[in-house]
């Protein structure tokens, strides 16, 4: 790099940087996914090199700091914006590659200060932000998801309700969508949500990784929505594992259980009130359109309290009583009241009664 020029007394530096040197600067630690660069709208906008594309921003660390156990020395720099442009330039997707860049350098004493700079400049849509903030945090934590759902960061709503139900003191009564405290006048709602999301992924990392591995092993399908994902995560937080009974339940309800005859073995799901095991209760709720549903307004905000409670109940039944256990109706006093007690219960009475293969139906 040549000479840095300080812009008045703003603390902002500008300079000229050769393209080759620019390509050596790493992306910010939690940079969101670059898969959006392949979208037609993005390609159309960036495939022709304009003068404005040559203006880029770099974050510059002034003091030694640590992020998730990794130490970073003072003078370390990260590319704060233009990551998508650079990605396309390196792939040869544009008509031209710049020889030099006009670099704006923004300094921060800490990594959190650099992160805040990144957040003020990185401005995805709401949909992109929710999932891609998660994938960025995955990368910073060295988490490499195995299943498409987790690779795309598609767990934000589930994670928010997990925070809401498991630790409202830390995350607020509205989970990741809780507003900042009134005293935090300088924190925007957007920045606050990102901070909570980062904290949530860090806090529940073990549960997230375990659930991703569970679905990779047992199967996943579109009937597993955010309420159900939340219940699985909550189950892991409470039990510390997905035992063999839960493995068998998931394999069964996702229609990945193969019988001795080579045919798919699905849970029984009759349209009448009969004794059913946990797999059948969940499978019927997920697949039987003609049956009276337990979860009203599923997929809508008002449907989450009962939805999460319903799935937590049957996952707990499967884990503690096995898939040979059957019952005809909901728990006494209903799912939501059961869930309120379950949230604070420490002794879950685990029996680990793993049943034979054919008990999954």
KOLBAGU-909308 format. One record per residue (C-alpha): residue number from 1; residue in three letters; x, y, z. Coordinates in steps of 0.5 Angstrom, whole numbers, plus 500, padded with zeros to 3 digits. Example, Ala and Ser with C-alpha at 12.3 -4.5 7.8 and 13.67 -1.06 7.14 Angstrom:
# residues 2
<num->1 | residu->ala | x->525 | y->491 | z->516>
<num->2 | residu->ser | x->527 | y->498 | z->514>
//
This chain:
# residues 361
<num->1 | residu->unk | x->500 | y->500 | z->500>
<num->2 | residu->unk | x->502 | y->507 | z->498>
<num->3 | residu->unk | x->501 | y->513 | z->503>
<num->4 | residu->unk | x->495 | y->514 | z->507>
<num->5 | residu->unk | x->492 | y->521 | z->507>
<num->6 | residu->unk | x->488 | y->523 | z->513>
<num->7 | residu->unk | x->481 | y->526 | z->511>
<num->8 | residu->unk | x->481 | y->533 | z->516>
<num->9 | residu->unk | x->480 | y->531 | z->523>
<num->10 | residu->unk | x->475 | y->525 | z->522>
<num->11 | residu->unk | x->480 | y->519 | z->523>
<num->12 | residu->unk | x->478 | y->517 | z->516>
<num->13 | residu->unk | x->484 | y->515 | z->511>
<num->14 | residu->unk | x->484 | y->515 | z->504>
<num->15 | residu->unk | x->489 | y->511 | z->499>
<num->16 | residu->unk | x->491 | y->508 | z->493>
<num->17 | residu->unk | x->491 | y->500 | z->493>
<num->18 | residu->unk | x->493 | y->496 | z->487>
<num->19 | residu->unk | x->488 | y->490 | z->486>
<num->20 | residu->unk | x->493 | y->485 | z->487>
<num->21 | residu->unk | x->494 | y->487 | z->494>
<num->22 | residu->unk | x->487 | y->489 | z->495>
<num->23 | residu->unk | x->485 | y->481 | z->494>
<num->24 | residu->unk | x->490 | y->479 | z->500>
<num->25 | residu->unk | x->485 | y->483 | z->505>
<num->26 | residu->unk | x->481 | y->478 | z->508>
<num->27 | residu->unk | x->473 | y->479 | z->509>
<num->28 | residu->unk | x->470 | y->481 | z->515>
<num->29 | residu->unk | x->470 | y->475 | z->520>
<num->30 | residu->unk | x->462 | y->475 | z->520>
<num->31 | residu->unk | x->461 | y->477 | z->513>
<num->32 | residu->unk | x->455 | y->474 | z->510>
<num->33 | residu->unk | x->454 | y->469 | z->505>
<num->34 | residu->unk | x->457 | y->471 | z->498>
<num->35 | residu->unk | x->452 | y->466 | z->494>
<num->36 | residu->unk | x->447 | y->472 | z->493>
<num->37 | residu->unk | x->453 | y->474 | z->488>
<num->38 | residu->unk | x->450 | y->469 | z->483>
<num->39 | residu->unk | x->443 | y->472 | z->483>
<num->40 | residu->unk | x->442 | y->475 | z->476>
<num->41 | residu->unk | x->440 | y->482 | z->479>
<num->42 | residu->unk | x->447 | y->483 | z->482>
<num->43 | residu->unk | x->450 | y->480 | z->476>
<num->44 | residu->unk | x->447 | y->485 | z->472>
<num->45 | residu->unk | x->449 | y->491 | z->476>
<num->46 | residu->unk | x->456 | y->489 | z->477>
<num->47 | residu->unk | x->458 | y->486 | z->471>
<num->48 | residu->unk | x->460 | y->492 | z->468>
<num->49 | residu->unk | x->466 | y->496 | z->471>
<num->50 | residu->unk | x->464 | y->503 | z->473>
<num->51 | residu->unk | x->468 | y->508 | z->477>
<num->52 | residu->unk | x->464 | y->508 | z->483>
<num->53 | residu->unk | x->466 | y->500 | z->484>
<num->54 | residu->unk | x->473 | y->502 | z->485>
<num->55 | residu->unk | x->471 | y->505 | z->491>
<num->56 | residu->unk | x->472 | y->500 | z->497>
<num->57 | residu->unk | x->472 | y->500 | z->505>
<num->58 | residu->unk | x->477 | y->497 | z->509>
<num->59 | residu->unk | x->477 | y->496 | z->517>
<num->60 | residu->unk | x->483 | y->497 | z->521>
<num->61 | residu->unk | x->484 | y->494 | z->528>
<num->62 | residu->unk | x->489 | y->499 | z->532>
<num->63 | residu->unk | x->490 | y->495 | z->538>
<num->64 | residu->unk | x->491 | y->487 | z->539>
<num->65 | residu->unk | x->484 | y->484 | z->541>
<num->66 | residu->unk | x->481 | y->477 | z->541>
<num->67 | residu->unk | x->475 | y->474 | z->538>
<num->68 | residu->unk | x->472 | y->467 | z->540>
<num->69 | residu->unk | x->479 | y->465 | z->542>
<num->70 | residu->unk | x->482 | y->467 | z->536>
<num->71 | residu->unk | x->488 | y->473 | z->537>
<num->72 | residu->unk | x->488 | y->479 | z->532>
<num->73 | residu->unk | x->494 | y->483 | z->532>
<num->74 | residu->unk | x->494 | y->491 | z->531>
<num->75 | residu->unk | x->494 | y->493 | z->524>
<num->76 | residu->unk | x->490 | y->487 | z->522>
<num->77 | residu->unk | x->485 | y->489 | z->516>
<num->78 | residu->unk | x->479 | y->487 | z->513>
<num->79 | residu->unk | x->475 | y->488 | z->507>
<num->80 | residu->unk | x->468 | y->491 | z->510>
<num->81 | residu->unk | x->465 | y->492 | z->503>
<num->82 | residu->unk | x->466 | y->490 | z->496>
<num->83 | residu->unk | x->466 | y->483 | z->498>
<num->84 | residu->unk | x->461 | y->481 | z->492>
<num->85 | residu->unk | x->464 | y->485 | z->487>
<num->86 | residu->unk | x->471 | y->482 | z->489>
<num->87 | residu->unk | x->468 | y->475 | z->488>
<num->88 | residu->unk | x->465 | y->477 | z->481>
<num->89 | residu->unk | x->472 | y->480 | z->479>
<num->90 | residu->unk | x->476 | y->474 | z->481>
<num->91 | residu->unk | x->471 | y->469 | z->478>
<num->92 | residu->unk | x->471 | y->473 | z->471>
<num->93 | residu->unk | x->464 | y->475 | z->471>
<num->94 | residu->unk | x->465 | y->482 | z->469>
<num->95 | residu->unk | x->467 | y->486 | z->463>
<num->96 | residu->unk | x->474 | y->489 | z->467>
<num->97 | residu->unk | x->478 | y->488 | z->473>
<num->98 | residu->unk | x->480 | y->495 | z->476>
<num->99 | residu->unk | x->488 | y->496 | z->476>
<num->100 | residu->unk | x->487 | y->500 | z->483>
<num->101 | residu->unk | x->482 | y->501 | z->488>
<num->102 | residu->unk | x->481 | y->508 | z->492>
<num->103 | residu->unk | x->481 | y->505 | z->499>
<num->104 | residu->unk | x->477 | y->508 | z->505>
<num->105 | residu->unk | x->480 | y->506 | z->511>
<num->106 | residu->unk | x->476 | y->506 | z->518>
<num->107 | residu->unk | x->480 | y->505 | z->524>
<num->108 | residu->unk | x->477 | y->501 | z->530>
<num->109 | residu->unk | x->481 | y->500 | z->537>
<num->110 | residu->unk | x->477 | y->493 | z->538>
<num->111 | residu->unk | x->474 | y->488 | z->534>
<num->112 | residu->unk | x->467 | y->490 | z->536>
<num->113 | residu->unk | x->468 | y->497 | z->534>
<num->114 | residu->unk | x->470 | y->494 | z->527>
<num->115 | residu->unk | x->464 | y->490 | z->527>
<num->116 | residu->unk | x->460 | y->496 | z->528>
<num->117 | residu->unk | x->463 | y->499 | z->522>
<num->118 | residu->unk | x->461 | y->493 | z->518>
<num->119 | residu->unk | x->454 | y->493 | z->521>
<num->120 | residu->unk | x->453 | y->500 | z->519>
<num->121 | residu->unk | x->455 | y->499 | z->512>
<num->122 | residu->unk | x->453 | y->492 | z->510>
<num->123 | residu->unk | x->446 | y->493 | z->509>
<num->124 | residu->unk | x->442 | y->487 | z->506>
<num->125 | residu->unk | x->434 | y->486 | z->506>
<num->126 | residu->unk | x->431 | y->484 | z->512>
<num->127 | residu->unk | x->430 | y->477 | z->509>
<num->128 | residu->unk | x->437 | y->476 | z->507>
<num->129 | residu->unk | x->440 | y->479 | z->514>
<num->130 | residu->unk | x->436 | y->474 | z->518>
<num->131 | residu->unk | x->439 | y->468 | z->515>
<num->132 | residu->unk | x->446 | y->471 | z->513>
<num->133 | residu->unk | x->448 | y->474 | z->519>
<num->134 | residu->unk | x->447 | y->467 | z->522>
<num->135 | residu->unk | x->451 | y->464 | z->516>
<num->136 | residu->unk | x->457 | y->469 | z->518>
<num->137 | residu->unk | x->457 | y->468 | z->525>
<num->138 | residu->unk | x->457 | y->460 | z->523>
<num->139 | residu->unk | x->464 | y->462 | z->519>
<num->140 | residu->unk | x->467 | y->466 | z->525>
<num->141 | residu->unk | x->465 | y->460 | z->530>
<num->142 | residu->unk | x->468 | y->455 | z->525>
<num->143 | residu->unk | x->462 | y->451 | z->524>
<num->144 | residu->unk | x->461 | y->448 | z->518>
<num->145 | residu->unk | x->453 | y->446 | z->517>
<num->146 | residu->unk | x->452 | y->439 | z->514>
<num->147 | residu->unk | x->444 | y->440 | z->512>
<num->148 | residu->unk | x->442 | y->445 | z->507>
<num->149 | residu->unk | x->437 | y->448 | z->512>
<num->150 | residu->unk | x->443 | y->450 | z->516>
<num->151 | residu->unk | x->448 | y->452 | z->511>
<num->152 | residu->unk | x->443 | y->457 | z->509>
<num->153 | residu->unk | x->442 | y->460 | z->516>
<num->154 | residu->unk | x->434 | y->458 | z->516>
<num->155 | residu->unk | x->434 | y->457 | z->523>
<num->156 | residu->unk | x->433 | y->465 | z->525>
<num->157 | residu->unk | x->425 | y->464 | z->527>
<num->158 | residu->unk | x->426 | y->458 | z->531>
<num->159 | residu->unk | x->433 | y->461 | z->535>
<num->160 | residu->unk | x->429 | y->467 | z->537>
<num->161 | residu->unk | x->423 | y->463 | z->540>
<num->162 | residu->unk | x->428 | y->458 | z->543>
<num->163 | residu->unk | x->431 | y->465 | z->546>
<num->164 | residu->unk | x->424 | y->467 | z->548>
<num->165 | residu->unk | x->422 | y->461 | z->552>
<num->166 | residu->unk | x->429 | y->459 | z->555>
<num->167 | residu->unk | x->432 | y->465 | z->557>
<num->168 | residu->unk | x->428 | y->471 | z->556>
<num->169 | residu->unk | x->432 | y->475 | z->562>
<num->170 | residu->unk | x->438 | y->475 | z->557>
<num->171 | residu->unk | x->434 | y->476 | z->550>
<num->172 | residu->unk | x->428 | y->479 | z->552>
<num->173 | residu->unk | x->421 | y->477 | z->552>
<num->174 | residu->unk | x->421 | y->477 | z->544>
<num->175 | residu->unk | x->427 | y->473 | z->543>
<num->176 | residu->unk | x->431 | y->476 | z->537>
<num->177 | residu->unk | x->426 | y->481 | z->536>
<num->178 | residu->unk | x->426 | y->484 | z->543>
<num->179 | residu->unk | x->427 | y->492 | z->543>
<num->180 | residu->unk | x->434 | y->495 | z->546>
<num->181 | residu->unk | x->433 | y->498 | z->553>
<num->182 | residu->unk | x->431 | y->505 | z->553>
<num->183 | residu->unk | x->437 | y->507 | z->556>
<num->184 | residu->unk | x->441 | y->504 | z->550>
<num->185 | residu->unk | x->439 | y->511 | z->545>
<num->186 | residu->unk | x->445 | y->510 | z->541>
<num->187 | residu->unk | x->443 | y->503 | z->539>
<num->188 | residu->unk | x->439 | y->502 | z->533>
<num->189 | residu->unk | x->434 | y->496 | z->533>
<num->190 | residu->unk | x->437 | y->493 | z->527>
<num->191 | residu->unk | x->444 | y->493 | z->531>
<num->192 | residu->unk | x->441 | y->490 | z->537>
<num->193 | residu->unk | x->438 | y->485 | z->533>
<num->194 | residu->unk | x->444 | y->483 | z->530>
<num->195 | residu->unk | x->448 | y->483 | z->537>
<num->196 | residu->unk | x->442 | y->478 | z->540>
<num->197 | residu->unk | x->443 | y->474 | z->534>
<num->198 | residu->unk | x->450 | y->473 | z->535>
<num->199 | residu->unk | x->450 | y->472 | z->542>
<num->200 | residu->unk | x->444 | y->467 | z->541>
<num->201 | residu->unk | x->449 | y->463 | z->536>
<num->202 | residu->unk | x->454 | y->463 | z->541>
<num->203 | residu->unk | x->450 | y->461 | z->547>
<num->204 | residu->unk | x->446 | y->455 | z->543>
<num->205 | residu->unk | x->452 | y->453 | z->538>
<num->206 | residu->unk | x->452 | y->446 | z->541>
<num->207 | residu->unk | x->445 | y->445 | z->540>
<num->208 | residu->unk | x->445 | y->448 | z->533>
<num->209 | residu->unk | x->451 | y->443 | z->531>
<num->210 | residu->unk | x->448 | y->437 | z->534>
<num->211 | residu->unk | x->441 | y->438 | z->531>
<num->212 | residu->unk | x->444 | y->439 | z->524>
<num->213 | residu->unk | x->448 | y->433 | z->525>
<num->214 | residu->unk | x->441 | y->429 | z->527>
<num->215 | residu->unk | x->438 | y->431 | z->521>
<num->216 | residu->unk | x->444 | y->429 | z->517>
<num->217 | residu->unk | x->443 | y->422 | z->520>
<num->218 | residu->unk | x->436 | y->421 | z->520>
<num->219 | residu->unk | x->433 | y->426 | z->515>
<num->220 | residu->unk | x->429 | y->432 | z->514>
<num->221 | residu->unk | x->423 | y->435 | z->510>
<num->222 | residu->unk | x->419 | y->441 | z->509>
<num->223 | residu->unk | x->414 | y->439 | z->514>
<num->224 | residu->unk | x->419 | y->441 | z->519>
<num->225 | residu->unk | x->418 | y->448 | z->520>
<num->226 | residu->unk | x->421 | y->453 | z->525>
<num->227 | residu->unk | x->416 | y->451 | z->531>
<num->228 | residu->unk | x->418 | y->444 | z->530>
<num->229 | residu->unk | x->426 | y->446 | z->529>
<num->230 | residu->unk | x->425 | y->451 | z->536>
<num->231 | residu->unk | x->422 | y->444 | z->539>
<num->232 | residu->unk | x->428 | y->440 | z->537>
<num->233 | residu->unk | x->433 | y->445 | z->539>
<num->234 | residu->unk | x->429 | y->446 | z->546>
<num->235 | residu->unk | x->429 | y->439 | z->547>
<num->236 | residu->unk | x->437 | y->438 | z->546>
<num->237 | residu->unk | x->438 | y->444 | z->551>
<num->238 | residu->unk | x->434 | y->440 | z->556>
<num->239 | residu->unk | x->436 | y->433 | z->555>
<num->240 | residu->unk | x->443 | y->435 | z->552>
<num->241 | residu->unk | x->443 | y->430 | z->547>
<num->242 | residu->unk | x->438 | y->426 | z->541>
<num->243 | residu->unk | x->438 | y->419 | z->544>
<num->244 | residu->unk | x->436 | y->413 | z->540>
<num->245 | residu->unk | x->429 | y->414 | z->541>
<num->246 | residu->unk | x->429 | y->421 | z->538>
<num->247 | residu->unk | x->433 | y->419 | z->532>
<num->248 | residu->unk | x->428 | y->413 | z->530>
<num->249 | residu->unk | x->422 | y->418 | z->531>
<num->250 | residu->unk | x->426 | y->423 | z->526>
<num->251 | residu->unk | x->427 | y->418 | z->521>
<num->252 | residu->unk | x->420 | y->415 | z->521>
<num->253 | residu->unk | x->417 | y->422 | z->521>
<num->254 | residu->unk | x->421 | y->424 | z->515>
<num->255 | residu->unk | x->419 | y->418 | z->511>
<num->256 | residu->unk | x->427 | y->415 | z->511>
<num->257 | residu->unk | x->425 | y->409 | z->515>
<num->258 | residu->unk | x->426 | y->403 | z->511>
<num->259 | residu->unk | x->423 | y->396 | z->513>
<num->260 | residu->unk | x->425 | y->389 | z->512>
<num->261 | residu->unk | x->421 | y->389 | z->506>
<num->262 | residu->unk | x->425 | y->395 | z->503>
<num->263 | residu->unk | x->419 | y->399 | z->503>
<num->264 | residu->unk | x->418 | y->406 | z->507>
<num->265 | residu->unk | x->415 | y->405 | z->514>
<num->266 | residu->unk | x->411 | y->411 | z->516>
<num->267 | residu->unk | x->408 | y->412 | z->522>
<num->268 | residu->unk | x->400 | y->410 | z->523>
<num->269 | residu->unk | x->396 | y->416 | z->523>
<num->270 | residu->unk | x->389 | y->415 | z->523>
<num->271 | residu->unk | x->383 | y->420 | z->522>
<num->272 | residu->unk | x->380 | y->418 | z->529>
<num->273 | residu->unk | x->382 | y->418 | z->536>
<num->274 | residu->unk | x->386 | y->412 | z->538>
<num->275 | residu->unk | x->392 | y->411 | z->542>
<num->276 | residu->unk | x->398 | y->413 | z->538>
<num->277 | residu->unk | x->406 | y->413 | z->540>
<num->278 | residu->unk | x->410 | y->420 | z->539>
<num->279 | residu->unk | x->412 | y->419 | z->532>
<num->280 | residu->unk | x->404 | y->418 | z->530>
<num->281 | residu->unk | x->402 | y->424 | z->533>
<num->282 | residu->unk | x->407 | y->428 | z->530>
<num->283 | residu->unk | x->406 | y->425 | z->523>
<num->284 | residu->unk | x->399 | y->426 | z->523>
<num->285 | residu->unk | x->400 | y->433 | z->525>
<num->286 | residu->unk | x->404 | y->434 | z->519>
<num->287 | residu->unk | x->401 | y->430 | z->514>
<num->288 | residu->unk | x->394 | y->429 | z->515>
<num->289 | residu->unk | x->390 | y->435 | z->512>
<num->290 | residu->unk | x->383 | y->432 | z->514>
<num->291 | residu->unk | x->384 | y->431 | z->521>
<num->292 | residu->unk | x->383 | y->436 | z->526>
<num->293 | residu->unk | x->389 | y->440 | z->528>
<num->294 | residu->unk | x->392 | y->441 | z->535>
<num->295 | residu->unk | x->396 | y->447 | z->532>
<num->296 | residu->unk | x->391 | y->452 | z->530>
<num->297 | residu->unk | x->395 | y->458 | z->526>
<num->298 | residu->unk | x->401 | y->454 | z->525>
<num->299 | residu->unk | x->406 | y->458 | z->521>
<num->300 | residu->unk | x->403 | y->464 | z->524>
<num->301 | residu->unk | x->406 | y->468 | z->530>
<num->302 | residu->unk | x->400 | y->466 | z->534>
<num->303 | residu->unk | x->401 | y->459 | z->533>
<num->304 | residu->unk | x->408 | y->458 | z->536>
<num->305 | residu->unk | x->406 | y->458 | z->543>
<num->306 | residu->unk | x->402 | y->451 | z->542>
<num->307 | residu->unk | x->406 | y->449 | z->536>
<num->308 | residu->unk | x->413 | y->449 | z->540>
<num->309 | residu->unk | x->409 | y->446 | z->546>
<num->310 | residu->unk | x->406 | y->440 | z->542>
<num->311 | residu->unk | x->413 | y->438 | z->539>
<num->312 | residu->unk | x->417 | y->439 | z->545>
<num->313 | residu->unk | x->412 | y->434 | z->549>
<num->314 | residu->unk | x->412 | y->429 | z->544>
<num->315 | residu->unk | x->420 | y->429 | z->543>
<num->316 | residu->unk | x->420 | y->429 | z->551>
<num->317 | residu->unk | x->415 | y->423 | z->551>
<num->318 | residu->unk | x->419 | y->419 | z->545>
<num->319 | residu->unk | x->426 | y->420 | z->549>
<num->320 | residu->unk | x->423 | y->418 | z->556>
<num->321 | residu->unk | x->418 | y->413 | z->555>
<num->322 | residu->unk | x->420 | y->410 | z->548>
<num->323 | residu->unk | x->416 | y->409 | z->541>
<num->324 | residu->unk | x->413 | y->403 | z->544>
<num->325 | residu->unk | x->409 | y->408 | z->549>
<num->326 | residu->unk | x->402 | y->410 | z->546>
<num->327 | residu->unk | x->397 | y->415 | z->549>
<num->328 | residu->unk | x->390 | y->417 | z->546>
<num->329 | residu->unk | x->390 | y->425 | z->548>
<num->330 | residu->unk | x->394 | y->431 | z->550>
<num->331 | residu->unk | x->397 | y->432 | z->557>
<num->332 | residu->unk | x->393 | y->433 | z->562>
<num->333 | residu->unk | x->391 | y->441 | z->562>
<num->334 | residu->unk | x->394 | y->442 | z->555>
<num->335 | residu->unk | x->400 | y->443 | z->552>
<num->336 | residu->unk | x->402 | y->450 | z->553>
<num->337 | residu->unk | x->401 | y->449 | z->561>
<num->338 | residu->unk | x->405 | y->442 | z->561>
<num->339 | residu->unk | x->410 | y->447 | z->557>
<num->340 | residu->unk | x->410 | y->452 | z->562>
<num->341 | residu->unk | x->412 | y->447 | z->567>
<num->342 | residu->unk | x->417 | y->443 | z->563>
<num->343 | residu->unk | x->421 | y->450 | z->562>
<num->344 | residu->unk | x->423 | y->450 | z->569>
<num->345 | residu->unk | x->424 | y->442 | z->570>
<num->346 | residu->unk | x->430 | y->440 | z->572>
<num->347 | residu->unk | x->429 | y->432 | z->573>
<num->348 | residu->unk | x->426 | y->430 | z->566>
<num->349 | residu->unk | x->426 | y->422 | z->569>
<num->350 | residu->unk | x->429 | y->420 | z->563>
<num->351 | residu->unk | x->428 | y->412 | z->562>
<num->352 | residu->unk | x->432 | y->411 | z->555>
<num->353 | residu->unk | x->427 | y->406 | z->553>
<num->354 | residu->unk | x->430 | y->404 | z->546>
<num->355 | residu->unk | x->425 | y->400 | z->543>
<num->356 | residu->unk | x->425 | y->395 | z->537>
<num->357 | residu->unk | x->425 | y->397 | z->530>
<num->358 | residu->unk | x->418 | y->396 | z->529>
<num->359 | residu->unk | x->416 | y->400 | z->534>
<num->360 | residu->unk | x->417 | y->406 | z->530>
<num->361 | residu->unk | x->410 | y->405 | z->526>
//
